[in-house]
Every structure is written in structure tokens, then in C-alpha cells.
């Protein structure tokens, strides 16, 4: 496998991780629907940020320039960070009895955040 093939495969793998996280978060939010207003806000924000992370990374991969890529990547970092935040709120607030599942999503979201934050930092140092 050449360097460019390995890069393409890596990008595909990260895209898939982001999309899988978004799907898993959306499924989680569907199972946790509630009439409590505070809970609705958390679930709504979590669904938005997780799906936005995936959508903006997808858009970043189609960027027409390095500046556009960096800009989109910055949005990805913000959205991934927000996803981590809302998962922490959901977990730490003990809003639900399925903290193990939330912990697994939190771990994945944190790993994705670190990947993108590191990539953005490396780009800004060039």
C-alpha cells in the first residue's frame, strides 16, 4: 500500500468513526426521550453536535483549499468538543441508568476530538 492509499484509507476510517458515533448518539437519544425540559435540551444539543461533527468532517474532506480545510476542521473540533461536553453532562448528571453505554460513547467522542484537535494544531504550526 502506498502512502497516498494509506492516507485515503485513514480518512475513510475516520469518516466512518464520526458517522458511527453520530448514529450511536442519535440511537441513544431516541431511547432516552423524556418530557423533562432540561433533559430535552441535553439530548437535542447532543444530537446536533454529534451529527455536525460527522457532517463537517465530511465537508472538510471536500475542501477546495488548505484554508477551507482548516476552517472546516476547526468547526469539527468545536462540534466534537461540544459532543464530549454533552455526553459528560449526561453521564455526570446521572440522568439515566445506562451510564456504561454513555461512557463508551464518551470515550469514542474524546478519541475523535483528540484526533481532530491534534490535526488542527499540526496544520496551524506549518
Buried (B, 14 or more C-beta within 10 A) or exposed (E): EEEEEEEEEEEEEBBEBBBEBBEBBBEBBEEBEEEEEEBEEBBEBBBBBBBBBBBBBBBBBEBEEEEEBBBBBBBBBBBBBBBBBBBBBBBEEEBBEBBEBBEBBBEBBBBBBEBBBEBBEEEEEE
